[in-house]
Amino acid sequence: MFDTRGMDEGWSPGRGILNGAGARRPEHSLWPHVPIHARVVWADTGLEEWIETTAMGWAGDLVYVDMRRTDYRVNACWLHADDVKRRDA
């Protein structure tokens, strides 16, 4: 498992999020990916935004979310299931 604790904000270009749930390996992959709305709280502004994206997997009550269409600093993040809603395809 990749531990991001201790990394400073300058380690990668792009924005951080406040409601991310850390890094882990998906217990279950979703293929095809499931269309969702995801609630993201941006670290630089503290503002909440609902984005259209896809869920790529899950583990317990966490959902692995594709972030490639945003300016988030990496390609995916883990969000709590309460921050994710399925959308019509």
DSSP file (Angstrom, degrees, kcal/mol; ACC not computed):
  #  RESIDUE AA STRUCTURE BP1 BP2  ACC     N-H-->O    O-->H-N    N-H-->O    O-->H-N    TCO  KAPPA ALPHA  PHI   PSI    X-CA   Y-CA   Z-CA
    1    1 A M              0   0    0      0, 0.0     2,-0.6     0, 0.0    23,-0.1   0.000 360.0 360.0 360.0 141.1    0.0    0.0    0.0
    2    2 A F        -     0   0    0      2,-0.0     2,-0.6    20,-0.0    21,-0.3  -0.783 360.0-154.2 -91.1 123.3    1.2    3.5   -0.8
    3    3 A D        -     0   0    0     -2,-0.6    21,-0.0     1,-0.1    19,-0.0  -0.875  12.8-175.9-102.3 118.6    1.3    5.8    2.2
    4    4 A T    >   +     0   0    0     -2,-0.6     3,-1.7     2,-0.1    -1,-0.1   0.416  41.8 123.7 -94.6   1.6    1.0    9.5    1.3
    5    5 A R  T 3  S+     0   0    0      1,-0.2     3,-0.1     0, 0.0    -2,-0.1  -0.375  73.6  23.7 -63.2 139.2    1.4   10.8    4.8
    6    6 A G  T 3  S+     0   0    0      1,-0.3     2,-0.4    -2,-0.1    -1,-0.2   0.348  86.3 129.8  90.2  -7.0    4.3   13.3    5.1
    7    7 A M    <   -     0   0    0     -3,-1.7    -1,-0.3     1,-0.1     2,-0.0  -0.657  55.7-129.3 -80.9 134.3    4.3   14.3    1.4
    8    8 A D    >   -     0   0    0     -2,-0.4     3,-1.5    -3,-0.1    -1,-0.1  -0.322  24.5-102.9 -79.3 168.5    4.3   18.1    1.0
    9    9 A E  G >  S+     0   0    0      1,-0.3     3,-0.5     2,-0.1    -1,-0.1   0.664 114.9  63.5 -65.3 -17.4    1.8   19.9   -1.2
   10   10 A G  G 3   +     0   0    0      1,-0.2    -1,-0.3     3,-0.0    -2,-0.0   0.313  68.9 100.7 -91.9  10.3    4.4   20.4   -3.9
   11   11 A W  G <  S+     0   0    0     -3,-1.5    -1,-0.2     1,-0.2    -2,-0.1   0.758  93.3  12.8 -70.1 -23.1    5.0   16.8   -4.7
   12   12 A S  S <  S-     0   0    0     -3,-0.5    -1,-0.2     2,-0.1    61,-0.1  -0.993  82.8-107.2-151.5 143.6    2.9   16.8   -7.9
   13   13 A P  S    S+     0   0    0      0, 0.0     2,-0.2     0, 0.0    -3,-0.0  -0.308  77.8  51.4 -67.7 157.6    1.3   19.5  -10.0
   14   14 A G  S    S-     0   0    0      2,-0.0    58,-0.2    59,-0.0     2,-0.2  -0.447  90.2 -50.3 106.9 178.3   -2.5   20.0   -9.8
   15   15 A R  B     -a   72   0A   0     56,-2.6    58,-2.0    -2,-0.2    59,-0.2  -0.573  42.3-139.1 -93.7 151.4   -5.0   20.4   -7.0
   16   16 A G        -     0   0    0     -2,-0.2    27,-2.6    56,-0.2    28,-0.5  -0.593  14.3-135.5 -97.5 167.1   -5.5   18.4   -3.8
   17   17 A I  B     -B   42   0B   0     25,-0.3     3,-0.3    -2,-0.2    25,-0.2  -0.944   5.7-151.8-124.3 149.8   -8.8   17.3   -2.3
   18   18 A L  S    S+     0   0    0     23,-3.5    24,-0.1    -2,-0.3    -1,-0.1   0.723  92.0  53.8 -89.4 -23.9   -9.9   17.4    1.3
   19   19 A N  S    S+     0   0    0     22,-0.5    61,-0.5     2,-0.0    -1,-0.2   0.184  74.9 128.6-102.4  18.5  -12.3   14.6    1.3
   20   20 A G  B     -C   79   0C   0     -3,-0.3    59,-0.2    21,-0.2     3,-0.1  -0.392  52.9-144.0 -68.7 152.3  -10.1   11.9   -0.1
   21   21 A A        -     0   0    0     57,-2.7    58,-0.1     1,-0.4    -1,-0.1   0.082  42.5-106.1-109.1  22.3   -9.9    8.6    1.8
   22   22 A G        -     0   0    0     56,-0.3    56,-0.4   -18,-0.0    -1,-0.4  -0.277  48.8 -53.5  85.9-174.2   -6.3    7.7    1.3
   23   23 A A        +     0   0    0    -21,-0.3     2,-0.3    -3,-0.1   -19,-0.1  -0.833  60.6 139.4-109.9 142.4   -4.7    5.0   -0.9
   24   24 A R        -     0   0    0     -2,-0.4    -3,-0.0   -23,-0.1    -2,-0.0  -0.957  51.6 -89.6-163.5 173.7   -5.5    1.3   -1.0
   25   25 A R        -     0   0    0     -2,-0.3     2,-0.1     1,-0.0     3,-0.0  -0.805  47.6-108.5 -94.7 134.6   -5.9   -1.5   -3.5
   26   26 A P        -     0   0    0      0, 0.0    33,-0.2     0, 0.0     3,-0.1  -0.387  19.0-159.6 -61.9 133.7   -9.5   -2.1   -4.9
   27   27 A E  S    S+     0   0    0     31,-1.0     2,-0.4     1,-0.3    32,-0.2   0.795  84.2  26.7 -77.7 -30.4  -11.1   -5.2   -3.5
   28   28 A H  E    S-D   58   0C   0     30,-2.0    30,-2.2    -3,-0.0     2,-0.3  -0.998  74.1-149.8-136.4 131.1  -13.5   -5.2   -6.5
   29   29 A S  E     -D   57   0C   0     -2,-0.4     2,-0.6    28,-0.2    28,-0.3  -0.741  12.2-140.5 -96.8 149.8  -13.0   -3.7   -9.9
   30   30 A L  E     -     0   0C   0     26,-2.4     4,-0.1    -2,-0.3    -2,-0.0  -0.949  16.6-156.8-112.7 118.4  -15.9   -2.4  -12.0
   31   31 A W  E    S+     0   0C   0     -2,-0.6     2,-0.2     1,-0.2    25,-0.0  -0.949  85.4  30.0-140.6 121.0  -15.9   -3.1  -15.7
   32   32 A P  E    S-     0   0C   0      0, 0.0    -1,-0.2     0, 0.0     0, 0.0   0.557 110.9-114.0 -69.8 160.1  -17.3   -1.4  -17.5
   33   33 A H  E     -     0   0C   0     -2,-0.2    23,-0.2     1,-0.1    -2,-0.1  -0.290  29.5-117.6 -62.0 149.0  -16.8    1.6  -15.2
   34   34 A V  E     -D   55   0C   0     21,-1.8    21,-2.9    -4,-0.1     2,-0.2  -0.782  22.3-120.8 -95.5 126.6  -20.0    2.9  -13.6
   35   35 A P  E     +D   54   0C   0      0, 0.0    52,-2.1     0, 0.0     2,-0.3  -0.459  46.7 163.6 -65.8 132.1  -21.1    6.5  -14.3
   36   36 A I  E     -DE  53  86C   0     17,-2.7    17,-2.4    50,-0.3     2,-0.4  -0.916  42.8-125.9-141.4 165.3  -21.3    8.6  -11.1
   37   37 A H  E     -DE  52  85C   0     48,-3.1    48,-2.7    -2,-0.3     2,-0.4  -0.974  34.0-162.4-105.9 132.9  -21.5   12.0   -9.7
   38   38 A A  E     -DE  51  84C   0     13,-2.5    13,-2.6    -2,-0.4     2,-0.6  -0.966  14.9-135.3-122.3 133.8  -18.7   12.5   -7.1
   39   39 A R  E     -D   50   0C   0     44,-3.3     2,-0.4    -2,-0.4    11,-0.2  -0.782  27.6-176.1 -88.0 121.1  -18.5   15.2   -4.4
   40   40 A V  E     -D   49   0C   0      9,-3.2     9,-2.8    -2,-0.6     2,-0.6  -0.962  17.5-157.3-119.7 134.0  -15.0   16.7   -4.3
   41   41 A V  E     -D   48   0C   0     -2,-0.4   -23,-3.5     7,-0.2   -22,-0.5  -0.946  23.8-137.1-109.8 111.4  -13.9   19.3   -1.8
   42   42 A W  B  >  -B   17   0B   0      5,-2.3     4,-2.5    -2,-0.6   -25,-0.3  -0.465   1.8-145.7 -74.5 135.2  -10.9   21.2   -3.3
   43   43 A A  T  4 S+     0   0    0    -27,-2.6   -26,-0.1     1,-0.2    -1,-0.1   0.822  94.3  54.6 -69.7 -33.2   -8.0   21.8   -0.9
   44   44 A D  T  4 S+     0   0    0    -28,-0.5    -1,-0.2     1,-0.2   -27,-0.1   0.809 127.7  15.3 -75.6 -27.7   -6.9   25.1   -2.3
   45   45 A T  T  4 S-     0   0    0     -3,-0.2    -2,-0.2     2,-0.2    -1,-0.2   0.627  87.9-131.4-117.2 -20.8  -10.3   26.8   -2.0
   46   46 A G     <  +     0   0    0     -4,-2.5     2,-0.2     1,-0.3    -3,-0.1   0.493  59.8 142.8  76.5   3.5  -12.3   24.6    0.3
   47   47 A L        -     0   0    0     -5,-0.2    -5,-2.3    -6,-0.1     2,-0.3  -0.531  48.3-131.0 -81.7 144.0  -15.2   24.7   -2.2
   48   48 A E  E     -D   41   0C   0     -7,-0.2     2,-0.4    -2,-0.2    -7,-0.2  -0.730  26.7-179.9 -91.8 140.0  -17.3   21.7   -2.8
   49   49 A E  E     -D   40   0C   0     -9,-2.8    -9,-3.2    -2,-0.3     2,-0.6  -0.996  22.7-144.1-141.4 135.6  -18.0   20.5   -6.4
   50   50 A W  E     -D   39   0C   0     -2,-0.4     2,-0.3   -11,-0.2   -11,-0.2  -0.894  28.3-170.3 -95.6 123.3  -20.0   17.6   -7.8
   51   51 A I  E     -D   38   0C   0    -13,-2.6   -13,-2.5    -2,-0.6     2,-0.5  -0.833  23.9-123.3-115.2 151.9  -18.3   16.2  -10.9
   52   52 A E  E     +D   37   0C   0     -2,-0.3     2,-0.2   -15,-0.2   -15,-0.2  -0.836  57.9 120.0 -90.9 126.2  -19.4   13.7  -13.5
   53   53 A T  E     -D   36   0C   0    -17,-2.4   -17,-2.7    -2,-0.5     2,-0.3  -0.760  54.6 -87.6-158.8-158.2  -17.0   10.8  -13.7
   54   54 A T  E     -D   35   0C   0     12,-0.4    12,-2.5   -19,-0.3     2,-0.5  -0.960  21.1-126.6-133.0 151.9  -16.8    7.0  -13.3
   55   55 A A  E     -DF  34  65C   0    -21,-2.9   -21,-1.8    -2,-0.3    10,-0.2  -0.834  20.6-176.9 -92.7 132.3  -16.3    4.6  -10.5
   56   56 A M  E     -     0   0C   0      8,-3.5   -26,-2.4    -2,-0.5     2,-0.3   0.550  60.8 -30.1-106.9 -11.7  -13.5    2.1  -11.2
   57   57 A G  E     -DF  29  64C   0      7,-0.9     7,-2.8   -28,-0.3     2,-0.3  -0.978  54.0-133.1 178.2 178.9  -13.8   -0.1   -8.1
   58   58 A W  E     -DF  28  63C   0    -30,-2.2   -30,-2.0    -2,-0.3   -31,-1.0  -0.989   7.2-167.8-153.0 161.5  -14.6   -0.3   -4.4
   59   59 A A  E >  S- F   0  62C   0      3,-2.1     3,-1.9    -2,-0.3     2,-0.2  -0.875  70.3 -45.3-150.5 113.0  -13.3   -1.6   -1.1
   60   60 A G  T 3  S-     0   0    0     -2,-0.3    -1,-0.0     1,-0.3     0, 0.0  -0.454 125.7 -18.9  61.9-125.9  -15.6   -1.7    1.9
   61   61 A D  T 3  S+     0   0    0     -2,-0.2    20,-2.6    -3,-0.1     2,-0.3   0.120 118.8  98.6 -99.6  21.5  -17.4    1.7    1.9
   62   62 A L  E <   -FG  59  80C   0     -3,-1.9    -3,-2.1    18,-0.2     2,-0.4  -0.855  58.2-152.3-110.7 145.8  -14.9    3.4   -0.3
   63   63 A V  E     -FG  58  79C   0     16,-3.2    16,-2.5    -2,-0.3     2,-0.7  -0.956  13.8-134.7-119.8 133.9  -15.2    4.0   -4.0
   64   64 A Y  E     -FG  57  78C   0     -7,-2.8    -8,-3.5    -2,-0.4    -7,-0.9  -0.798  31.2-161.9 -89.6 114.5  -12.2    4.3   -6.4
   65   65 A V  E     -FG  55  77C   0     12,-3.3    12,-2.0    -2,-0.7     2,-0.4  -0.829  19.0-126.2-111.8 132.3  -13.0    7.3   -8.6
   66   66 A D  E     + G   0  76C   0    -12,-2.5   -12,-0.4    -2,-0.4    10,-0.3  -0.628  29.0 173.7 -73.0 123.7  -11.5    8.3  -12.0
   67   67 A M    >   +     0   0    0      8,-3.3     3,-1.6    -2,-0.4     5,-0.5   0.162  41.9 112.8-117.1  15.9  -10.2   11.9  -11.8
   68   68 A R  T 3  S+     0   0    0      7,-0.6    -1,-0.1     1,-0.3     8,-0.1   0.736  74.0  56.8 -65.7 -22.7   -8.5   12.2  -15.2
   69   69 A R  T 3  S+     0   0    0     -3,-0.1    -1,-0.3     6,-0.1     2,-0.2   0.329 103.0  65.5 -91.3   8.9  -10.9   14.8  -16.5
   70   70 A T  S <  S-     0   0    0     -3,-1.6    -3,-0.1     2,-0.1   -19,-0.0  -0.576  93.5-107.7-115.1-179.3  -10.2   17.2  -13.6
   71   71 A D        +     0   0    0     -2,-0.2   -56,-2.6   -55,-0.0    -3,-0.1   0.076  69.5 137.9 -98.7  24.4   -7.2   19.2  -12.5
   72   72 A Y  B     -a   15   0A   0     -5,-0.5   -56,-0.2   -58,-0.2    -2,-0.1  -0.357  65.8-115.7 -63.0 151.3   -6.6   16.8   -9.5
   73   73 A R  S    S+     0   0    0    -58,-2.0     2,-0.3   -59,-0.1    -1,-0.1   0.656  92.5  33.3 -73.9 -15.6   -3.0   15.9   -9.1
   74   74 A V  S    S-     0   0    0    -59,-0.2    -2,-0.1   -62,-0.1   -59,-0.1  -0.821  87.7-105.6-131.3 175.5   -3.3   12.2   -9.8
   75   75 A N  S    S+     0   0    0     -2,-0.3    -8,-3.3    -9,-0.1    -7,-0.6   0.665  94.3  11.1 -78.4 -17.5   -5.5   10.1  -12.1
   76   76 A A  E     - G   0  66C   0    -10,-0.3     2,-0.3    -9,-0.2   -10,-0.2  -0.977  58.7-167.7-154.6 162.6   -7.8    8.6   -9.4
   77   77 A C  E     - G   0  65C   0    -12,-2.0   -12,-3.3    -2,-0.3     2,-0.5  -0.966  25.9-112.7-148.7 165.5   -8.8    8.9   -5.7
   78   78 A W  E     - G   0  64C   0    -56,-0.4   -57,-2.7    -2,-0.3     2,-0.3  -0.893  34.6-179.4-101.3 129.3  -10.7    7.1   -3.1
   79   79 A L  E     -CG  20  63C   0    -16,-2.5   -16,-3.2    -2,-0.5   -59,-0.1  -0.933  33.6-102.7-124.5 151.8  -13.9    8.7   -1.8
   80   80 A H  E >   - G   0  62C   0    -61,-0.5     3,-2.3    -2,-0.3   -18,-0.2  -0.431  35.8-114.7 -67.3 148.2  -16.4    7.6    0.8
   81   81 A A  G >  S+     0   0    0    -20,-2.6     3,-1.7     1,-0.3    -1,-0.1   0.790 115.0  66.2 -57.6 -29.4  -19.6    6.1   -0.6
   82   82 A D  G 3  S+     0   0    0      1,-0.3    -1,-0.3   -21,-0.2   -20,-0.1   0.718  98.1  54.9 -64.2 -19.7  -21.6    9.0    0.8
   83   83 A D  G <  S+     0   0    0     -3,-2.3   -44,-3.3   -64,-0.1     2,-0.4   0.272 101.4  71.8 -95.6   9.6  -19.7   11.3   -1.6
   84   84 A V  E <   -E   38   0C   0     -3,-1.7     2,-0.4   -46,-0.2   -46,-0.2  -0.988  54.4-178.0-132.1 134.3  -20.7    9.3   -4.7
   85   85 A K  E     -E   37   0C   0    -48,-2.7   -48,-3.1    -2,-0.4     2,-0.1  -0.999  29.7-119.2-131.5 133.4  -24.0    8.9   -6.4
   86   86 A R  E     -E   36   0C   0     -2,-0.4     2,-0.3   -50,-0.2   -50,-0.3  -0.421  31.5-159.4 -66.4 142.0  -24.8    6.7   -9.4
   87   87 A R        -     0   0    0    -52,-2.1     2,-0.2    -2,-0.1    -1,-0.0  -0.858  27.4 -92.1-120.5 160.0  -25.9    8.6  -12.5
   88   88 A D              0   0    0     -2,-0.3   -52,-0.0     1,-0.1    -1,-0.0  -0.470 360.0 360.0 -68.8 140.3  -27.8    7.5  -15.6
   89   89 A A              0   0    0     -2,-0.2    -1,-0.1   -54,-0.1   -53,-0.0   0.465 360.0 360.0 -67.7 360.0  -25.5    6.4  -18.4
